Amino acid sequence: MFKNRVNAARKLGAASVGVAAVAVTSSAHAAGTVFDTITAGVDFSAVATWVGVIGVAIIGICLGFKAIDLGKRGINKA
């Protein structure tokens, strides 16, 4: 019974992805859509810079934690 529900959910998910893809491609050719209005108001160079800075910060934090773990391992083995 559980397998049937999982299979039904997969089929529904695949169908919804297909419908969404058709909706996006059909509205992409329309002039003056809401998507065009939103993208015209967003400066993507600023967004790209912000995403890059956040990515570097996250990687720096992860490397900091890794350095602490490696230091602890070195102390324990010494």
Buried (B, 14 or more C-beta within 10 A) or exposed (E): EEEEEEEEEEEEEEEEEEEEEEEEEEEEEEEEEEEEEEEEEEEEEEEEEEEEEEEEEEEEEEEEEEEEEEEEEEEEEE
